[in-house]
Amino acid sequence: MNTVKDAVHDHIALDPVAEALVDTPIVQRLRHIKQLSTVRLVYPSANHTRFEHSLGVYHLARQALDSLGVTGERAAHVRAAALLHDIGHGPYGHQTEGVIMRHAGEHHDEIHDLLGGTEAAEVLRDHDCSPERVADLVAGHGELGQLVSGELDVDRMDYLVRDAHHTGVPYGTIDTGRLVRQLRVRDGELVLAAGNVQTAESMLLARSLMNGIVYRHHVSRIAGTMLERGAERIVDGGVSIEHFRRFADHDLLVGLRSHAPDLGRRIEERDLFKRALWVGQETIPAAVAQFPREAIREAETDIAARAGVPDDEVLLDVPSLPSMREANARVVVGGSVQRLEHASELVGALRAGERARWRLGVYTPDEHVDDVSRAARSVLGIDDASN
């Protein structure tokens, strides 16, 4: 059994299926997709890839299965799903997810069609694994699918510790060893054993801190919004969505040079737009926080016209309202299974913190900030006294 040296988990042992899958093109492509996309413009050392993350998820899945006593072909399918869970990601990961969803109608986790007909599918069949069953597990189906995609999944465990390690911040540090050892299956649901409310809270707290300090840093959000607009121009410019979604990160940057040269240059040189507006949910009309894509584009055009700047130099960023999926994690308390949100007083405070940190942004080149700020407040109906 071969092993891989990992910066987070030390040595990762590969079973025969994993060893064969790692060498397939669909997995090797993940070497060229950065895990944190535009976050690395804030944290320079955050250059780790989805390839190493996938190995980490595989490693934690293997540990969890051993602890649960799951062996044989059931375990083989879950381990394969853990390794392959990110193969559906487009270039720059989540930053182009919206573009792919709008044009292809599929989320990156929906890998049934993507996996079929690939060398990876052949490898699975050669090792008596069903590609369809593996894809179902990636989608979170069944009690063991929750281990790959669920509130207590090993995907989340790995990216928190890995992202914290590579950014150099301590906030994502969680005890993955305890988490995987305390997993149980009760009535078809993956739960944490009794005495682990604080263990579940630690993951929830880590995710909340990483959201505010790393994942939603304003510089990353500006760059991500610029990148998404550039990606839309690539697809609108004639690149098929099926071809686009198989891009690696460097392919996207090359495409930007042809289809959105100014945005491409700015992203490569970190010459980013600036914040003309950065306001919380309490300061904007309720309808604005729910703007669909078409309304966002209309507002951008109106703001640009009022400010007297080109349409493509105003970007409105309306993130989804805060959610906390981890609060639905199930823990055993007093012999019964409860959702973490019912067992922990901390959940309410963290939810309030997430809502307080939510920000709508309007971005533009530095020289237009004042004019765009005034225009944006007018178009969006925001009081001039708000920050």
N, C-alpha and C positions, 0 to 999 in steps of 0.2 A: 504494500500500500504506500503510494507516494505521499509526501507531505509538502506543504507550501508554507514558507515563513511569512507571517503576517505581522504588521506593525501593532495591531491591537490584541489579537488572540494568540500570538506566538505561533506555534506550529499547528497547521490545519491538515488533518489527514483526509485524503481523498479516497472514497471507495471506487471500485471499478467503473460504475456508471458516471460518477462525477468526473473521474479522470478522463473518460472519453468525451464527455460533454464539454469540458473546459477547452478542448482543442477545436471545437466547431466554430465556424465563422460567426454564427449568431451570438455566441458568448464572447468570442474574442473582440467583437465590435465594442463591447462594453468597456474595454481598455481605453477607448477614445471618447467616452462620455463622462465628463466630470460629475462627481456626485453633487457638488454644491454650486454648479453653474456660475451665476454672477456673484455669489457670496465671496468668491475668491478675489474679487476686486476690492473687498474690504479686508479680508484675512488672507494675506499672500501665501501662507503655507497650506491653504485648503485646496490642494490640487489632487486629492485622491479621486478615484474613479468608481464607477458603478461595478466594474469588474471585481475589485477587491472587496467592495461592500457585498456583492453577491456571494463571494467565498465566505465572508463573515456570517451571512445569514444561513448559509448551508451548515457552517460549523455549529452555530447555536441551535439550529434545528436538530442536528445529530445529537447534541447533548440533551436536548429536551426529550427526544424520542427514547433515548437510553433511559432517562429518568422515568418516563411514563411506561417503560417496559414494552414499547411497540417495536416489533422486529419484522423480519421477512419482507415480503413484497409491499406491505403497507408502508413500512418505513422507507423502502427504496423509492416509492413514488413521492413521498413527502420531501425527502432529501433532494430529489431531482427538481421538484417544484420550487424549493427554496433557492436552489442555484439558478434557476431559469426565471425567477419572478420578475426581473427587471428587463427582460429582452424586448419588451414592447415599448420601452422609452424611446422618444425621439431625441434629436440633438438638444443639448442643454437641458435635458430632463424635463422637469415640471414647467420650465419657462416657455416651452412650445406646446405644452399639453392642450391648451385651449385651441390653438390653431388646428392641431390634428383632430381634436374632437369635432370642431365645427365643419371640417372638410371631409373627414372620414367617418364621422359618427361613432367612433369607438374610443374608449378610454384605453390608456396604455396597458392596463391589467388584462384586457380582453385579448388573450393571445391564442385562442383556439385556431383561428385562420392563419395567424402568423407562424405558429409552430408547425402546422401540417405541411408536409412536403419538403421540410428542411433536413439537413444532415443531422440536426439534433433529434428530430423525430425518428430517423433511422437508427440512431444510437439507442434511443429509448427502446424501440422495438427489438433491437438486437439483444438487449438485456432484459427482455420480458417485462417491459414497462409500457403502459398505454399512454401515448401523447395526449389523448383526450382526457384521461383521468388526471394527468399531471396539470393540464390547463385548468381543469375544474378546481384543483387544489390551489393553484395560483389565485383563482377568483375567490377563494375563501369558502368553498362549498364543503360541507361536512364538518365533523368535529375536529378532524386533523387539518382541514383547510384553514381553520381559525388560527392555527399555529403559524401559517404563512401570511395570512391576511385577516387580521382581526384586532380586537382591542388589546390583546396580550401577545401580539405576534412578534416573532424573532426579527422581522424586518425592522421594526421600530427600535427594538433593543440594540441592534447593531448600529443603525445610523446615528443614534444618539451618542453612543460612546465613541464611534469613529469620527463623527463630525466634531465632537468636543476635542478629541485628540489632535486632529489636524488643524483646527482653528487655534488651538492653544488655550481655549477657555475651559473652566472646570465645571460648567453648569450642566452638561449632559452626562456627567458621570453617574452611572447606576450600577447596581450589583447584578450583572447579568447571570452570574453563577447561581445566586439565590433564586432569581426569577425563574430560570429554567428548571431548577430542582423542585420548586414549589408548585409547578403546574400540575393540575389534575383534570380529569374528565368526569363531569357529573351530569347525568341525564342528557348526554350529547353536547354539552357545552364545556368549553375550556375555561377553567377557573383557577384561582390561586387558593392554596390550602389555608386552613384556619391559622390565624395569627399573622396574616400577611397584608392587613390593611395598609400599614405603613410602607410595605414593599411596593404595593400598587401606587400609593401616593408618591413615592419617590420617582416613578416613571412619569407620572402626571406633572409633577413639579419640574422635572428636568425638561420635559417637552415645552412647558410654558416659558421657562427661562430661556431656552434656546430659540423659541419663537421671537421673543422680544429683542434678544441680543445678537442673534446670528441670522436666522432664517428670514426675518422681516426687517432687517436693517435698511434704512431708507436708501442708502447708496445701491444696495442690491436690488431694491424694488424699482428704482429709477432705471438702472441698467436692464432689468428684466422686462420692463414695459417697453423700452426702446427695442430690445431684442424681439419681443413678440410682434411689434409693428413691422420690423424688418422682415420677420419670417412670413407675415401675411403678404408682403410685397413679393417675396420669392414665389409663393404659391400662386398668387394672382398673376405673376409674370410668366406663368406657363410650366413651372415645375410641378409634376403630378404629386398629389399628396402621398401616394404609395412610395414614390422615390424619395420625397422629402422626409418621410418618417423614418427612413433607413439611413439618413445622413448621420455622420459622426459630427462632433463639435466643429472640427476644422472645416468640414464641408459647408456647414452653415455660414461660417465666417467668409468663405470664398463666395458663397451665394450672395451674401450681403454686399460684397464689393460690386457685383453686377447689378443687383436689383434695388439696393438701398445704400448707395455708396457713402453718403454722409453719416447715416446711422452706423454703418459698418466701421467706418474710420473712427468714429467717436467711441464705439465700444472697444475696439482693439487698442486705442490709445488712452482709454479711460478719460476721455474728454466728454464727460456726461452732461446731460441737461441738469438744471438745478430746480429746486422746489419753489414754485411760485405760490403754491397753496399746500398746506399740510394741516388738516383739521380733523377733529374727532367726530364721532357719530352724533354727539349731542348738539353740535353746532350746525348741522346740515338738515335740510328738509328730509323727511323719512323716505320720500320717493327716490331721492338721489342715491341713497345707499343701496337701492334695489335696481338701479339702472341696468337694463339689458345692453348688449353690445351696440345695438343700433342707436340707442339713446346716448351712449357714451360718445360715439362718433359724431352725432349731431351736435352735442355740447362742445366737443373739440372745435368743430367748424365755427360755431357761434362765438366761442371765446377768441379764436384766432381773428375772426372778422372784426370784433369789437376792439381787440388790441392792435389791429393793423399789422399782423405778422403772418407769414405763410402758414397754411393749414397744417403742414407736416412738422411744424415746430411747436405744436401744443399737444401734449399727451395727458389724458385724464385717466387716472388709475383708481378704480373703485374695487378694492378687494372684497372677497366674500366676507360676510359677517362671521364673527368668531364662532367656532364650534369646538367641542372638546370630546372627541370620540373615545378617548381613554377613560372618560368618566363612566362609560358603560361597561368597563371591565368588571368581571364577576369575581367576588371573593367569598370565601366561606366564613360566616360570622355566626357564632352560637349554633353551629350545626346546620344552618341553612345558607343557601346561596343568595347573596345580595349584590345589586349593582353598587359599584364604588360610590356613585353619587349619593346613594342612600346610607352608606356606611361611614362616610367621611365628611366632616365639617369643612375640610380644606377645599373640597371641590367648589363650593360656592364662592369662596374668596378668590380662587384662581380664575373662575369664570368672570367675576367682576373685574379682575385685573386684565383679562384678555379684552373685554369690552372697552375698558379705559384706554388701552394701548392702540385700539383700532384707529387707523388714519386713512383719510382720502387724500390723494395727492394730485396736483397738477404740475407738470414739468415742462420746462422750456429752456432754450439756451440762456446763459447768464445775462446777456444784454437785454433780454425781453422780460425779465422777472417782474419788475414793477408794473409794467403795462398789462401783462398777462394776469397778474394777481388781481388787479382791479377788475379786469374783464371777467375773470372766473367767478369772483364773488357776485357780480351782477347776474351773470347767466345762471349760476347755480342757486341763487337766492340765499347767500350766506352773509350774515351780519358782518360789517367791517370791523367790529370790535373783537371778533373771534381770532384766535391765533392759528 
